[in-house]
Amino acid sequence: MRKGKGTVYVGLSGGVDSAVSAALLQKAGYTVVGVFIRIALPGYPCPVALDRQAAMRVAAHLRIPFREIDLSVAYHKRVFEHTVSEFARGRTPNPDTLCNREIKFGVFYDWARAAGAQYVATGHYARVQTSPDTKLYVSRDEHKDQSYFLWMVPQEHLLHTLFPVGALTKPEVRTLARSFGLPNAARKDSQGLCFLGDISIQDMLQRELVLQKGSVLSEKGEVIGEHDGASLYTLGQRHGFLLNPHTPHTTAQYVIAKDTAHNTITVSPQQFPAHASKTVLTLLSTNWIGEVSDGSYLVRFRYRQPLIKATLTKTPTGAIVELAQPHYVPVGQSLVMYREDGVGLRCVGGGVIDTAQLQ
């Protein structure tokens, strides 16, 4: 973590990671202001009142100013509506990465900087290096690393961002929380979707979309079962649908195609076609952090997914990425790219997957 003085606005979520971040920054000599980002959508179980109370108790314990900003409208318009719309189109967006770009390191970041903050800090598990240029690295705790969700953050915003717990493991954070006497030292980590509470993507879609049961098709186009709504499924999925009792199937069936217009999904006992040896992706809405050139990288399109060898070719509108293995990659999802250097595993950015083809 950078040493030095200056004013830093810390997003206090009510959780232990952001609380320890505030305490570490205060100890390092920064002027710390705690900010609770209030986001509450009607009908969703986000415990905003409890989170706010926990954040206020942390600020009081550390004797730092406490402020609050309500970004419910911005979140609904910039993140929630876009997410639901993408799923309705049969795509698979990533609301957490969008939330980081639009809310935490978008509206909140701009508000904090306009209010006089030299830096913005959060409890994310990631590391930023600013000299000689700005780079994003995975956290020391590989099981908690959140660089995957930060690829959309503009490089110029990372220049004024601090991640105090990025060089720590989760057990070390818990130990520090107790040593600082923080009132939320034993509070459990939040579950579910960012700002929506303990709820799954499927639960959210069942609330927001008019889903109807539809047909499960074989590769020959025969109706062999029933599903709960094509928008709920991703390619490669092998559960969540029912096959007819008389349909012979002694092995797992994988979703290999879906048609949201006709509300069908197609399954196969073969995860990939016999000829498939790689996957070619086109990316749009790319964001690069630091110097990024064409060449070999490690990538993932799901959080905590094992890294996949890939080749990047940048284009005027985005990029083409060739995965060295066949994968069913959901369009609309984030592809995040990494490369080892002398410091560690660096997140170089990524893009939104627009097309994916097995070859």
C-alpha positions as CSV (number, residue, x, y, z in Angstrom):
1,M,0.0,0.0,0.0
2,R,1.2,3.5,-0.9
3,K,2.6,5.5,2.0
4,G,1.9,9.2,2.4
5,K,-0.6,11.7,3.4
6,G,-3.7,12.7,1.6
7,T,-7.5,12.4,1.9
8,V,-9.0,9.0,1.0
9,Y,-12.7,8.2,0.8
10,V,-13.2,4.6,1.8
11,G,-16.3,2.7,0.7
12,L,-17.5,1.2,3.9
13,S,-19.9,-1.7,3.1
14,G,-20.4,-2.8,6.6
15,G,-18.1,-5.8,6.0
16,V,-14.8,-6.6,7.6
17,D,-12.6,-6.1,4.5
18,S,-13.5,-2.4,4.0
19,A,-13.3,-1.8,7.7
20,V,-9.8,-3.1,7.9
21,S,-8.9,-1.1,4.8
22,A,-10.0,2.1,6.6
23,A,-8.1,1.2,9.7
24,L,-4.9,0.4,7.7
25,L,-5.1,3.7,5.8
26,Q,-5.6,5.6,9.0
27,K,-2.6,3.9,10.5
28,A,-0.6,4.8,7.4
29,G,-1.2,8.5,7.9
30,Y,-4.1,9.2,5.5
31,T,-7.0,11.4,6.3
32,V,-9.8,8.9,6.1
33,V,-13.5,9.5,5.4
34,G,-15.8,6.6,5.5
35,V,-18.6,6.5,3.0
36,F,-21.6,4.1,2.9
37,I,-23.0,3.6,-0.6
38,R,-26.7,3.1,-0.2
39,I,-28.4,1.0,-2.9
40,A,-31.8,-0.5,-2.2
41,L,-34.1,-1.9,-4.9
42,P,-37.8,-2.6,-4.0
43,G,-38.5,-6.3,-3.5
44,Y,-34.9,-7.4,-3.0
45,P,-33.4,-8.6,0.3
46,C,-30.3,-6.4,0.5
47,P,-29.8,-5.7,4.3
48,V,-29.1,-2.1,3.7
49,A,-30.2,-0.9,7.2
50,L,-27.9,-3.5,8.9
51,D,-25.0,-2.7,6.5
52,R,-25.3,1.0,7.2
53,Q,-25.4,0.5,10.9
54,A,-22.3,-1.7,10.8
55,A,-20.5,0.9,8.6
56,M,-21.4,3.7,11.0
57,R,-20.1,1.7,14.0
58,V,-16.8,1.2,12.2
59,A,-16.5,4.9,11.5
60,A,-17.4,5.8,15.1
61,H,-14.8,3.3,16.4
62,L,-12.1,4.7,14.2
63,R,-13.3,8.3,14.9
64,I,-13.4,9.2,11.2
65,P,-16.1,11.2,9.4
66,F,-19.0,9.3,8.0
67,R,-20.9,10.2,4.9
68,E,-23.5,8.5,2.8
69,I,-24.4,8.6,-0.9
70,D,-27.6,7.0,-2.3
71,L,-26.9,5.5,-5.7
72,S,-30.0,3.4,-6.0
73,V,-31.3,5.2,-9.1
74,A,-27.9,5.0,-10.8
75,Y,-27.5,1.4,-10.0
76,H,-31.0,0.5,-11.3
77,K,-30.4,2.4,-14.6
78,R,-26.8,1.6,-15.3
79,V,-26.4,-1.9,-13.9
80,F,-29.8,-3.6,-13.1
81,E,-31.7,-2.7,-16.2
82,H,-28.8,-3.6,-18.5
83,T,-28.3,-6.9,-16.8
84,V,-32.0,-7.9,-17.1
85,S,-32.1,-6.8,-20.7
86,E,-29.0,-8.8,-21.7
87,F,-30.4,-12.0,-20.1
88,A,-33.7,-11.4,-21.9
89,R,-31.7,-11.4,-25.2
90,G,-30.1,-14.8,-24.3
91,R,-26.8,-13.3,-23.3
92,T,-25.0,-13.7,-20.0
93,P,-23.8,-10.4,-18.6
94,N,-21.7,-9.9,-15.5
95,P,-23.4,-7.4,-13.2
96,D,-20.6,-7.3,-10.6
97,T,-18.0,-6.1,-13.2
98,L,-20.5,-3.6,-14.5
99,C,-21.2,-2.4,-11.0
100,N,-17.5,-1.7,-10.4
101,R,-17.2,0.3,-13.5
102,E,-20.5,2.3,-13.3
103,I,-21.0,2.6,-9.5
104,K,-18.0,2.0,-7.2
105,F,-15.4,3.3,-9.6
106,G,-17.8,5.4,-11.6
107,V,-20.4,7.6,-9.9
108,F,-18.9,7.1,-6.4
109,Y,-15.4,7.6,-7.6
110,D,-16.3,10.9,-9.4
111,W,-18.3,12.1,-6.4
112,A,-15.4,11.4,-4.0
113,R,-12.8,13.1,-6.2
114,A,-15.1,16.1,-6.7
115,A,-15.4,16.3,-2.9
116,G,-11.7,16.6,-2.5
117,A,-10.5,13.0,-2.2
118,Q,-7.0,12.3,-3.5
119,Y,-7.8,8.6,-3.4
120,V,-10.7,6.2,-3.3
121,A,-10.3,2.9,-1.4
122,T,-12.4,-0.3,-1.2
123,G,-12.0,-3.7,0.4
124,H,-11.3,-5.5,-2.9
125,Y,-8.7,-8.2,-2.9
126,A,-6.4,-6.9,-5.6
127,R,-3.2,-4.9,-5.9
128,V,-2.4,-1.8,-7.9
129,Q,1.1,-0.6,-8.9
130,T,1.4,3.0,-10.1
131,S,5.1,3.3,-10.9
132,P,6.4,3.6,-13.6
133,D,2.9,3.1,-14.9
134,T,-0.5,1.9,-13.5
135,K,-0.9,-1.9,-13.4
136,L,-3.4,-4.2,-11.8
137,Y,-2.3,-7.5,-10.1
138,V,-4.1,-10.4,-8.4
139,S,-4.2,-10.4,-4.7
140,R,-1.9,-12.3,-2.4
141,D,-4.8,-14.5,-1.4
142,E,-5.6,-16.4,-4.6
143,H,-8.8,-17.8,-3.1
144,K,-10.2,-14.3,-2.5
145,D,-8.7,-12.5,-5.6
146,Q,-11.2,-10.1,-7.1
147,S,-9.2,-8.8,-10.1
148,Y,-11.6,-10.6,-12.3
149,F,-14.4,-8.2,-11.3
150,L,-12.1,-5.1,-11.8
151,W,-11.1,-5.4,-15.4
152,M,-13.6,-2.7,-16.5
153,V,-12.2,-0.1,-14.2
154,P,-10.4,2.7,-16.3
155,Q,-6.7,2.8,-15.8
156,E,-6.8,6.5,-14.9
157,H,-9.2,5.7,-12.0
158,L,-6.9,2.9,-10.7
159,L,-4.1,5.6,-10.5
160,H,-6.1,7.1,-7.6
161,T,-7.4,3.9,-6.1
162,L,-6.1,2.0,-3.0
163,F,-6.8,-1.7,-2.2
164,P,-5.3,-2.0,1.3
165,V,-6.2,-5.7,1.9
166,G,-4.8,-6.8,-1.5
167,A,-1.5,-7.9,0.0
168,L,-3.2,-9.8,2.8
169,T,-4.9,-13.2,3.2
170,K,-8.4,-13.4,4.6
171,P,-7.3,-14.9,7.9
172,E,-4.8,-12.1,8.2
173,V,-7.6,-9.6,7.6
174,R,-9.7,-11.2,10.4
175,T,-6.7,-11.1,12.8
176,L,-6.1,-7.4,12.0
177,A,-9.8,-6.7,12.5
178,R,-9.6,-8.1,16.0
179,S,-6.4,-6.3,16.8
180,F,-8.0,-3.0,15.7
181,G,-10.9,-3.8,17.9
182,L,-13.3,-3.3,15.0
183,P,-17.0,-3.9,16.0
184,N,-17.6,-6.0,12.9
185,A,-14.5,-8.2,13.2
186,A,-16.6,-11.4,13.4
187,R,-19.2,-10.4,10.8
188,K,-19.8,-13.0,8.1
189,D,-19.0,-12.2,4.5
190,S,-22.0,-11.2,2.4
191,Q,-23.5,-13.7,-0.1
192,G,-25.6,-13.3,-3.2
193,L,-25.5,-10.5,-5.8
194,C,-23.8,-7.2,-5.4
195,F,-26.2,-4.7,-3.7
196,L,-29.2,-7.1,-4.1
197,G,-28.7,-9.4,-1.2
198,D,-28.7,-13.1,-0.7
199,I,-30.3,-14.0,-4.0
200,S,-29.1,-15.9,-7.0
201,I,-29.1,-14.8,-10.7
202,Q,-31.8,-17.4,-11.3
203,D,-34.0,-16.0,-8.6
204,M,-33.6,-12.5,-10.0
205,L,-34.5,-13.5,-13.5
206,Q,-37.6,-15.4,-12.3
207,R,-38.7,-12.1,-10.7
208,E,-37.9,-9.8,-13.6
209,L,-38.6,-11.9,-16.7
210,V,-41.7,-13.6,-17.9
211,L,-40.3,-17.1,-18.1
212,Q,-42.2,-20.0,-19.6
213,K,-41.4,-23.7,-19.7
214,G,-40.1,-24.8,-23.0
215,S,-38.8,-27.8,-24.9
216,V,-35.5,-29.6,-24.5
217,L,-34.3,-30.7,-28.0
218,S,-31.9,-33.4,-29.1
219,E,-29.3,-32.7,-31.7
220,K,-31.8,-34.1,-34.3
221,G,-34.5,-31.6,-33.2
222,E,-36.6,-34.1,-31.3
223,V,-38.4,-33.0,-28.1
224,I,-36.9,-35.0,-25.3
225,G,-37.7,-32.9,-22.2
226,E,-38.7,-29.7,-20.6
227,H,-36.9,-26.6,-19.2
228,D,-37.9,-23.6,-17.1
229,G,-37.1,-20.9,-19.6
230,A,-34.3,-20.6,-22.1
231,S,-32.8,-17.4,-20.6
232,L,-31.9,-19.3,-17.5
233,Y,-29.4,-21.6,-19.2
234,T,-25.8,-21.3,-20.3
235,L,-24.0,-23.4,-22.8
236,G,-22.2,-26.4,-21.3
237,Q,-24.7,-26.6,-18.4
238,R,-25.7,-30.1,-17.6
239,H,-28.5,-29.7,-15.0
240,G,-31.6,-27.7,-14.3
241,F,-33.8,-29.4,-17.0
242,L,-35.9,-32.6,-17.1
243,L,-35.7,-35.3,-19.7
244,N,-38.6,-37.5,-20.6
245,P,-38.6,-40.8,-18.7
246,H,-38.7,-42.8,-22.0
247,T,-35.8,-40.9,-23.5
248,P,-32.6,-43.1,-23.3
249,H,-29.8,-41.2,-21.6
250,T,-27.2,-43.0,-19.7
251,T,-24.7,-40.2,-19.6
252,A,-24.9,-36.5,-18.7
253,Q,-26.5,-34.2,-21.3
254,Y,-24.9,-30.8,-22.0
255,V,-26.6,-27.7,-23.2
256,I,-25.0,-27.1,-26.6
257,A,-27.4,-24.4,-28.0
258,K,-30.3,-22.2,-26.9
259,D,-32.9,-20.2,-28.8
260,T,-34.6,-17.6,-26.6
261,A,-36.9,-16.5,-29.5
262,H,-38.4,-20.0,-29.7
263,N,-37.7,-20.8,-26.0
264,T,-35.8,-24.0,-26.7
265,I,-32.5,-25.5,-25.5
266,T,-30.6,-28.3,-27.3
267,V,-28.6,-30.9,-25.4
268,S,-26.1,-33.5,-26.3
269,P,-24.2,-36.3,-24.5
270,Q,-21.1,-35.0,-26.1
271,Q,-19.8,-31.9,-24.4
272,F,-18.0,-30.8,-27.5
273,P,-18.2,-31.8,-31.2
274,A,-15.5,-34.4,-32.1
275,H,-13.7,-31.9,-34.4
276,A,-13.5,-29.1,-31.9
277,S,-9.9,-28.2,-30.7
278,K,-10.2,-24.5,-29.9
279,T,-12.6,-21.6,-29.4
280,V,-12.4,-18.3,-31.2
281,L,-14.0,-15.3,-29.5
282,T,-14.6,-11.7,-30.6
283,L,-14.6,-9.1,-27.9
284,L,-16.2,-5.7,-27.7
285,S,-16.1,-2.9,-25.0
286,T,-12.5,-3.8,-24.3
287,N,-10.5,-2.1,-21.5
288,W,-6.8,-2.4,-21.3
289,I,-4.8,-1.7,-18.1
290,G,-1.1,-0.8,-18.8
291,E,0.7,-1.8,-21.9
292,V,-1.0,-4.6,-23.8
293,S,0.1,-6.0,-27.1
294,D,-0.9,-8.9,-29.3
295,G,0.4,-12.3,-28.1
296,S,0.0,-15.1,-25.5
297,Y,-2.1,-14.6,-22.3
298,L,-3.9,-16.5,-19.7
299,V,-7.7,-15.9,-19.6
300,R,-10.9,-16.9,-17.7
301,F,-14.5,-16.2,-18.4
302,R,-15.8,-17.3,-15.0
303,Y,-14.7,-16.2,-11.5
304,R,-12.1,-18.6,-10.1
305,Q,-12.1,-20.6,-13.3
306,P,-8.7,-22.3,-14.0
307,L,-6.7,-20.0,-16.3
308,I,-6.8,-21.0,-20.0
309,K,-4.0,-20.4,-22.5
310,A,-5.0,-18.0,-25.2
311,T,-3.8,-15.7,-28.0
312,L,-4.8,-12.1,-28.3
313,T,-5.1,-10.1,-31.5
314,K,-6.4,-6.5,-31.1
315,T,-8.7,-5.1,-33.7
316,P,-10.1,-1.5,-34.4
317,T,-13.4,-2.5,-32.7
318,G,-12.1,-4.7,-29.9
319,A,-10.2,-8.0,-30.1
320,I,-10.1,-11.6,-31.3
321,V,-9.0,-14.2,-28.8
322,E,-8.3,-17.8,-29.6
323,L,-8.5,-20.2,-26.7
324,A,-6.2,-23.2,-26.9
325,Q,-9.0,-25.6,-25.8
326,P,-12.6,-26.0,-26.8
327,H,-15.0,-24.2,-24.3
328,Y,-18.6,-23.2,-24.4
329,V,-18.2,-19.5,-23.7
330,P,-21.4,-17.5,-22.9
331,V,-21.8,-14.4,-25.0
332,G,-22.2,-11.2,-23.0
333,Q,-19.9,-12.5,-20.3
334,S,-16.5,-11.0,-19.4
335,L,-13.3,-12.4,-20.7
336,V,-10.5,-11.3,-18.4
337,M,-6.9,-11.6,-19.4
338,Y,-3.7,-12.1,-17.4
339,R,0.1,-12.4,-17.9
340,E,2.9,-13.2,-15.6
341,D,5.7,-10.5,-15.2
342,G,8.4,-9.8,-12.7
343,V,6.0,-8.6,-10.1
344,G,3.3,-11.3,-10.3
345,L,0.2,-12.3,-12.2
346,R,-1.0,-9.1,-13.8
347,C,-4.6,-8.5,-15.0
348,V,-4.2,-6.6,-18.3
349,G,-8.0,-6.0,-18.8
350,G,-10.4,-7.8,-21.1
351,G,-13.6,-7.4,-23.0
352,V,-17.3,-8.4,-23.3
353,I,-17.7,-11.6,-25.4
354,D,-19.7,-10.8,-28.5
355,T,-19.3,-14.1,-30.4
356,A,-17.9,-17.5,-29.6
357,Q,-17.2,-20.3,-32.1
358,L,-15.9,-23.8,-31.6
359,Q,-13.4,-24.8,-34.3
